[in-house]
Amino acid sequence: MKGYKVFNEYWKCRGFLYQVGKEYTMDEDPVCCQTGFHFCTDIKNCFSYYDFDSRNKVAEVEAFGKIDEGENKCCTNGIRIIRELSWNEVLNLVNTGKDCTGFCNTGDCNTGNRNTGNRNTGNWNTGNWNTGNCNTGNWNTGNCNTGDWNTGNCNTGDWNTGDWNTGNCNTGDWNTGDWNFCNYSSGCFNTEQSTIRMFNKDSEMTLENWWNCDARYLLNRIPKNVVEWIWSENMTDQEKQEHPEHETTGGYLKVLDESDSATLWWNGLPESDKDRIRSLPNFEFEIFCKCVGIKHE
């Protein structure tokens, strides 16, 4: 069986010294990760165990003894080191594109790793001419962009120089509109942050103010998947039918839905925290309960 093996720069692997053109054998039966001479039939898998480093030695090998096959590597008790591969040969084998200096690229002229586009210098890009990481668009110099020509990060629009924009041509952050020179704008051609509507009316609060306010912090603490112990004497007839084990345990553990959780959260808040929420611009309790899911009489 033909394969590939990587060594450190001194031709050692797991402390054993190898030479090109030599054969090595052992009497024991091979067992992957335990005993034997390890190699991979796919050269890319070799770099799961060795760094993708041009200082390491890479050789084409042949197993002529017994073979134990693992998930992504093999082990043998008889191996022949056929020849050393040049680093350029390694690059051509691990990449399916051309002129790549990275690892596992399917495009051309990539210097990063795992790119499917062309001329990327970052990693995990599926577009072209990206210098950042994890871009699916083109000509991005930031990271995690799905649009094109972005110099910021995490943009889904195009031509943004800020971060987290879903619109186009924004130089600020978190804009959903276009051509904004500020942050948190859902409109177009704005240089100042706009205020947001709260409780169906205009307010003096910006989206950034809202994100940093105490009320939002408190609301983000509404628990999910809350459980409550219900004693047998407090159970309904339907609950007793659905949970006959209550006769032995004396009750059952009830998983509350989101509306129950929100109601318990609100009822358990200190008045000082409730006042922080009530101080929101245009606060109306009926609207608040409907949006949050609080049951009230």
C-alpha beads as a LAMMPS data file, in Angstrom:
LAMMPS data file: protein, C-alpha beads

297 atoms
296 bonds

1 atom types
1 bond types

-500.0 500.0 xlo xhi
-500.0 500.0 ylo yhi
-500.0 500.0 zlo zhi

Masses

1 110.0

Atoms # bond

1 1 1 0.000 0.000 0.000
2 1 1 1.370 3.428 -0.988
3 1 1 1.085 6.422 1.310
4 1 1 2.780 9.430 2.854
5 1 1 4.594 10.077 6.103
6 1 1 5.777 13.288 7.793
7 1 1 8.883 13.575 9.973
8 1 1 10.492 16.419 11.864
9 1 1 13.350 18.331 10.246
10 1 1 15.827 15.657 11.434
11 1 1 13.888 12.752 9.838
12 1 1 12.621 11.562 13.209
13 1 1 9.083 10.441 14.028
14 1 1 8.166 9.521 17.606
15 1 1 11.885 9.397 18.416
16 1 1 12.696 6.890 15.644
17 1 1 15.248 7.960 13.001
18 1 1 14.434 7.173 9.359
19 1 1 16.408 7.367 6.106
20 1 1 15.202 7.679 2.523
21 1 1 15.603 4.390 0.646
22 1 1 15.633 2.244 3.799
23 1 1 13.178 -0.444 4.936
24 1 1 12.048 -0.903 8.527
25 1 1 10.301 -3.889 10.086
26 1 1 9.144 -5.123 13.482
27 1 1 7.875 -8.500 14.700
28 1 1 4.741 -7.243 16.474
29 1 1 1.417 -6.935 14.711
30 1 1 0.617 -3.285 13.970
31 1 1 -2.030 -1.486 16.049
32 1 1 -2.911 2.119 15.200
33 1 1 -1.807 4.637 17.844
34 1 1 0.051 1.913 19.724
35 1 1 2.557 -0.190 17.790
36 1 1 3.963 0.040 14.278
37 1 1 4.995 2.525 11.598
38 1 1 2.219 5.057 10.931
39 1 1 1.392 6.672 7.591
40 1 1 -1.577 8.164 5.713
41 1 1 -2.922 7.303 2.302
42 1 1 -4.170 10.908 1.933
43 1 1 -1.326 13.344 2.465
44 1 1 -3.662 15.981 3.946
45 1 1 -4.358 13.701 6.900
46 1 1 -0.661 13.655 7.791
47 1 1 -0.977 17.255 8.935
48 1 1 -3.490 16.296 11.576
49 1 1 -0.452 14.942 13.429
50 1 1 2.331 17.254 12.233
51 1 1 2.355 21.023 11.722
52 1 1 1.990 22.228 8.142
53 1 1 5.574 23.497 8.234
54 1 1 8.039 23.490 5.340
55 1 1 10.843 22.613 7.773
56 1 1 9.303 19.187 8.320
57 1 1 10.257 16.347 5.994
58 1 1 7.615 14.592 3.901
59 1 1 8.160 11.279 2.123
60 1 1 6.317 8.888 -0.116
61 1 1 6.245 5.481 1.569
62 1 1 5.162 1.919 0.883
63 1 1 3.760 -0.498 3.445
64 1 1 4.737 -4.096 2.674
65 1 1 3.873 -5.744 5.993
66 1 1 0.645 -6.272 7.868
67 1 1 -1.581 -3.185 7.953
68 1 1 -4.011 -1.888 10.555
69 1 1 -6.301 0.824 9.143
70 1 1 -7.633 3.578 11.418
71 1 1 -10.036 6.420 10.728
72 1 1 -7.611 8.648 8.826
73 1 1 -4.271 6.862 9.156
74 1 1 -2.753 3.410 8.826
75 1 1 -0.141 1.429 10.676
76 1 1 2.179 -1.310 9.413
77 1 1 4.974 -3.531 10.695
78 1 1 6.924 -3.144 7.447
79 1 1 7.571 0.204 5.745
80 1 1 9.823 1.460 2.944
81 1 1 10.787 5.152 2.677
82 1 1 10.689 5.585 -1.086
83 1 1 11.584 9.254 -1.664
84 1 1 11.428 12.736 -0.158
85 1 1 8.842 15.134 -1.541
86 1 1 9.768 18.747 -2.214
87 1 1 7.610 21.337 -0.468
88 1 1 6.240 22.408 -3.846
89 1 1 5.079 18.820 -4.431
90 1 1 3.418 18.833 -1.017
91 1 1 1.563 22.054 -1.840
92 1 1 0.336 20.620 -5.113
93 1 1 -0.891 17.475 -3.350
94 1 1 -2.711 19.130 -0.433
95 1 1 -4.328 21.809 -2.616
96 1 1 -6.550 21.197 -5.625
97 1 1 -5.895 24.687 -7.022
98 1 1 -2.694 26.165 -8.429
99 1 1 0.095 28.270 -6.989
100 1 1 -1.184 27.935 -3.408
101 1 1 1.146 28.252 -0.436
102 1 1 -1.496 27.302 2.137
103 1 1 -3.278 24.097 3.047
104 1 1 -6.431 22.449 1.663
105 1 1 -7.248 25.166 -0.856
106 1 1 -9.497 24.368 -3.807
107 1 1 -8.894 27.704 -5.545
108 1 1 -5.762 29.276 -7.020
109 1 1 -3.037 31.540 -5.671
110 1 1 -4.143 31.210 -2.024
111 1 1 -1.677 31.802 0.811
112 1 1 -4.116 30.898 3.590
113 1 1 -5.812 27.632 4.455
114 1 1 -9.024 25.911 3.360
115 1 1 -10.043 28.496 0.773
116 1 1 -12.384 27.601 -2.066
117 1 1 -11.917 30.887 -3.959
118 1 1 -8.892 32.479 -5.577
119 1 1 -6.118 34.786 -4.403
120 1 1 -7.047 34.661 -0.731
121 1 1 -4.457 35.415 1.941
122 1 1 -6.727 34.530 4.879
123 1 1 -8.367 31.297 5.948
124 1 1 -11.703 29.558 5.302
125 1 1 -12.729 31.925 2.502
126 1 1 -15.174 30.852 -0.196
127 1 1 -14.900 34.073 -2.219
128 1 1 -12.019 35.698 -4.085
129 1 1 -9.280 38.207 -3.235
130 1 1 -9.966 38.123 0.507
131 1 1 -7.227 39.051 2.977
132 1 1 -9.274 38.257 6.103
133 1 1 -10.787 35.055 7.408
134 1 1 -14.092 33.233 6.948
135 1 1 -15.357 35.463 4.141
136 1 1 -17.922 34.203 1.642
137 1 1 -17.855 37.363 -0.484
138 1 1 -15.137 38.957 -2.598
139 1 1 -12.421 41.562 -2.070
140 1 1 -12.858 41.635 1.711
141 1 1 -10.021 42.714 4.006
142 1 1 -11.958 42.035 7.226
143 1 1 -13.271 38.832 8.739
144 1 1 -16.528 36.893 8.539
145 1 1 -18.030 38.993 5.761
146 1 1 -20.678 37.577 3.433
147 1 1 -20.793 40.665 1.203
148 1 1 -18.182 42.181 -1.118
149 1 1 -15.505 44.871 -0.798
150 1 1 -15.775 45.121 2.991
151 1 1 -12.855 46.320 5.117
152 1 1 -14.699 45.702 8.398
153 1 1 -15.842 42.518 10.060
154 1 1 -19.041 40.464 10.070
155 1 1 -20.754 42.483 7.348
156 1 1 -23.481 40.977 5.174
157 1 1 -23.694 44.043 2.929
158 1 1 -21.163 45.493 0.467
159 1 1 -18.511 48.237 0.589
160 1 1 -18.669 48.612 4.374
161 1 1 -15.663 49.847 6.361
162 1 1 -17.353 49.295 9.738
163 1 1 -18.482 46.119 11.475
164 1 1 -21.738 44.150 11.647
165 1 1 -23.444 46.078 8.858
166 1 1 -26.262 44.476 6.850
167 1 1 -26.594 47.468 4.530
168 1 1 -24.138 48.857 1.973
169 1 1 -21.446 51.534 1.923
170 1 1 -21.482 52.178 5.677
171 1 1 -18.413 53.504 7.504
172 1 1 -19.932 52.969 10.957
173 1 1 -21.072 49.844 12.777
174 1 1 -24.364 47.936 13.098
175 1 1 -26.120 49.798 10.283
176 1 1 -29.001 48.154 8.427
177 1 1 -29.367 51.018 5.962
178 1 1 -26.980 52.383 3.317
179 1 1 -24.367 55.124 3.042
180 1 1 -24.355 55.935 6.759
181 1 1 -21.415 57.664 8.431
182 1 1 -22.578 56.762 11.943
183 1 1 -23.552 53.692 13.978
184 1 1 -26.852 51.852 14.522
185 1 1 -28.726 53.498 11.659
186 1 1 -31.553 51.803 9.800
187 1 1 -31.884 54.714 7.370
188 1 1 -29.640 56.138 4.658
189 1 1 -27.117 59.020 4.404
190 1 1 -27.019 59.668 8.150
191 1 1 -24.056 61.155 10.028
192 1 1 -25.719 61.086 13.434
193 1 1 -27.341 58.225 15.309
194 1 1 -31.095 58.339 15.082
195 1 1 -33.428 57.800 18.018
196 1 1 -35.600 54.705 18.159
197 1 1 -39.318 54.149 18.629
198 1 1 -40.361 52.663 21.947
199 1 1 -43.863 51.577 22.853
200 1 1 -45.066 52.691 19.421
201 1 1 -43.854 56.284 19.872
202 1 1 -40.704 58.216 19.090
203 1 1 -38.228 58.398 21.945
204 1 1 -35.036 60.276 22.770
205 1 1 -33.133 56.999 23.169
206 1 1 -30.694 55.738 20.518
207 1 1 -30.188 52.059 19.814
208 1 1 -26.772 52.293 21.451
209 1 1 -28.395 53.826 24.553
210 1 1 -30.837 50.923 24.643
211 1 1 -28.098 48.307 24.316
212 1 1 -26.270 49.796 27.305
213 1 1 -29.214 50.508 29.597
214 1 1 -30.085 48.718 32.856
215 1 1 -33.558 47.751 31.630
216 1 1 -32.158 45.729 28.735
217 1 1 -29.741 43.984 31.102
218 1 1 -32.646 43.000 33.356
219 1 1 -34.766 41.764 30.438
220 1 1 -31.917 39.603 29.182
221 1 1 -32.049 37.763 32.505
222 1 1 -35.520 36.336 31.911
223 1 1 -34.900 32.612 32.537
224 1 1 -35.633 29.893 29.992
225 1 1 -36.746 26.335 30.709
226 1 1 -37.628 27.070 34.328
227 1 1 -38.819 24.113 36.424
228 1 1 -41.093 24.220 39.469
229 1 1 -42.046 21.508 41.973
230 1 1 -45.820 21.067 42.181
231 1 1 -47.125 19.275 45.284
232 1 1 -49.905 16.702 44.855
233 1 1 -52.474 18.847 46.696
234 1 1 -51.842 21.678 44.210
235 1 1 -52.062 19.518 41.084
236 1 1 -55.018 19.640 38.727
237 1 1 -56.925 16.469 37.837
238 1 1 -55.286 16.486 34.394
239 1 1 -51.820 16.819 35.934
240 1 1 -52.522 13.919 38.262
241 1 1 -53.606 11.790 35.287
242 1 1 -50.491 12.713 33.297
243 1 1 -48.166 12.185 36.286
244 1 1 -49.377 9.176 38.290
245 1 1 -45.944 9.007 39.936
246 1 1 -47.058 11.889 42.179
247 1 1 -48.704 9.315 44.481
248 1 1 -45.232 8.022 45.328
249 1 1 -43.180 11.217 45.072
250 1 1 -45.747 13.573 46.522
251 1 1 -45.751 15.775 43.421
252 1 1 -43.982 16.316 40.085
253 1 1 -41.468 18.643 38.444
254 1 1 -43.252 21.001 36.052
255 1 1 -41.351 22.580 33.144
256 1 1 -42.722 26.087 32.685
257 1 1 -43.245 27.654 29.270
258 1 1 -41.764 31.051 28.376
259 1 1 -44.842 33.018 29.478
260 1 1 -44.752 31.370 32.906
261 1 1 -41.013 32.067 33.157
262 1 1 -41.468 35.737 32.255
263 1 1 -44.299 36.130 34.737
264 1 1 -42.300 34.550 37.575
265 1 1 -39.325 36.748 36.652
266 1 1 -41.408 39.932 36.746
267 1 1 -43.183 39.025 39.982
268 1 1 -39.832 38.238 41.609
269 1 1 -38.143 41.506 40.632
270 1 1 -37.445 44.028 43.388
271 1 1 -39.461 47.245 42.992
272 1 1 -36.212 49.135 42.315
273 1 1 -35.555 46.971 39.234
274 1 1 -39.160 47.278 38.089
275 1 1 -38.789 51.066 38.363
276 1 1 -35.746 50.916 36.065
277 1 1 -37.905 49.242 33.434
278 1 1 -40.886 51.522 34.055
279 1 1 -38.579 54.522 33.470
280 1 1 -38.127 53.574 29.797
281 1 1 -39.429 56.292 27.441
282 1 1 -43.168 56.012 26.703
283 1 1 -43.514 52.976 28.995
284 1 1 -46.940 51.318 28.816
285 1 1 -47.473 48.246 30.961
286 1 1 -50.017 46.590 28.652
287 1 1 -47.653 46.787 25.668
288 1 1 -44.714 45.663 27.805
289 1 1 -46.568 42.552 29.022
290 1 1 -47.697 41.631 25.499
291 1 1 -44.183 41.899 24.039
292 1 1 -42.402 40.167 26.922
293 1 1 -45.066 37.506 27.505
294 1 1 -46.068 38.414 31.028
295 1 1 -49.471 37.242 32.263
296 1 1 -51.305 39.759 34.400
297 1 1 -54.831 40.472 35.549

Bonds

1 1 1 2
2 1 2 3
3 1 3 4
4 1 4 5
5 1 5 6
6 1 6 7
7 1 7 8
8 1 8 9
9 1 9 10
10 1 10 11
11 1 11 12
12 1 12 13
13 1 13 14
14 1 14 15
15 1 15 16
16 1 16 17
17 1 17 18
18 1 18 19
19 1 19 20
20 1 20 21
21 1 21 22
22 1 22 23
23 1 23 24
24 1 24 25
25 1 25 26
26 1 26 27
27 1 27 28
28 1 28 29
29 1 29 30
30 1 30 31
31 1 31 32
32 1 32 33
33 1 33 34
34 1 34 35
35 1 35 36
36 1 36 37
37 1 37 38
38 1 38 39
39 1 39 40
40 1 40 41
41 1 41 42
42 1 42 43
43 1 43 44
44 1 44 45
45 1 45 46
46 1 46 47
47 1 47 48
48 1 48 49
49 1 49 50
50 1 50 51
51 1 51 52
52 1 52 53
53 1 53 54
54 1 54 55
55 1 55 56
56 1 56 57
57 1 57 58
58 1 58 59
59 1 59 60
60 1 60 61
61 1 61 62
62 1 62 63
63 1 63 64
64 1 64 65
65 1 65 66
66 1 66 67
67 1 67 68
68 1 68 69
69 1 69 70
70 1 70 71
71 1 71 72
72 1 72 73
73 1 73 74
74 1 74 75
75 1 75 76
76 1 76 77
77 1 77 78
78 1 78 79
79 1 79 80
80 1 80 81
81 1 81 82
82 1 82 83
83 1 83 84
84 1 84 85
85 1 85 86
86 1 86 87
87 1 87 88
88 1 88 89
89 1 89 90
90 1 90 91
91 1 91 92
92 1 92 93
93 1 93 94
94 1 94 95
95 1 95 96
96 1 96 97
97 1 97 98
98 1 98 99
99 1 99 100
100 1 100 101
101 1 101 102
102 1 102 103
103 1 103 104
104 1 104 105
105 1 105 106
106 1 106 107
107 1 107 108
108 1 108 109
109 1 109 110
110 1 110 111
111 1 111 112
112 1 112 113
113 1 113 114
114 1 114 115
115 1 115 116
116 1 116 117
117 1 117 118
118 1 118 119
119 1 119 120
120 1 120 121
121 1 121 122
122 1 122 123
123 1 123 124
124 1 124 125
125 1 125 126
126 1 126 127
127 1 127 128
128 1 128 129
129 1 129 130
130 1 130 131
131 1 131 132
132 1 132 133
133 1 133 134
134 1 134 135
135 1 135 136
136 1 136 137
137 1 137 138
138 1 138 139
139 1 139 140
140 1 140 141
141 1 141 142
142 1 142 143
143 1 143 144
144 1 144 145
145 1 145 146
146 1 146 147
147 1 147 148
148 1 148 149
149 1 149 150
150 1 150 151
151 1 151 152
152 1 152 153
153 1 153 154
154 1 154 155
155 1 155 156
156 1 156 157
157 1 157 158
158 1 158 159
159 1 159 160
160 1 160 161
161 1 161 162
162 1 162 163
163 1 163 164
164 1 164 165
165 1 165 166
166 1 166 167
167 1 167 168
168 1 168 169
169 1 169 170
170 1 170 171
171 1 171 172
172 1 172 173
173 1 173 174
174 1 174 175
175 1 175 176
176 1 176 177
177 1 177 178
178 1 178 179
179 1 179 180
180 1 180 181
181 1 181 182
182 1 182 183
183 1 183 184
184 1 184 185
185 1 185 186
186 1 186 187
187 1 187 188
188 1 188 189
189 1 189 190
190 1 190 191
191 1 191 192
192 1 192 193
193 1 193 194
194 1 194 195
195 1 195 196
196 1 196 197
197 1 197 198
198 1 198 199
199 1 199 200
200 1 200 201
201 1 201 202
202 1 202 203
203 1 203 204
204 1 204 205
205 1 205 206
206 1 206 207
207 1 207 208
208 1 208 209
209 1 209 210
210 1 210 211
211 1 211 212
212 1 212 213
213 1 213 214
214 1 214 215
215 1 215 216
216 1 216 217
217 1 217 218
218 1 218 219
219 1 219 220
220 1 220 221
221 1 221 222
222 1 222 223
223 1 223 224
224 1 224 225
225 1 225 226
226 1 226 227
227 1 227 228
228 1 228 229
229 1 229 230
230 1 230 231
231 1 231 232
232 1 232 233
233 1 233 234
234 1 234 235
235 1 235 236
236 1 236 237
237 1 237 238
238 1 238 239
239 1 239 240
240 1 240 241
241 1 241 242
242 1 242 243
243 1 243 244
244 1 244 245
245 1 245 246
246 1 246 247
247 1 247 248
248 1 248 249
249 1 249 250
250 1 250 251
251 1 251 252
252 1 252 253
253 1 253 254
254 1 254 255
255 1 255 256
256 1 256 257
257 1 257 258
258 1 258 259
259 1 259 260
260 1 260 261
261 1 261 262
262 1 262 263
263 1 263 264
264 1 264 265
265 1 265 266
266 1 266 267
267 1 267 268
268 1 268 269
269 1 269 270
270 1 270 271
271 1 271 272
272 1 272 273
273 1 273 274
274 1 274 275
275 1 275 276
276 1 276 277
277 1 277 278
278 1 278 279
279 1 279 280
280 1 280 281
281 1 281 282
282 1 282 283
283 1 283 284
284 1 284 285
285 1 285 286
286 1 286 287
287 1 287 288
288 1 288 289
289 1 289 290
290 1 290 291
291 1 291 292
292 1 292 293
293 1 293 294
294 1 294 295
295 1 295 296
296 1 296 297
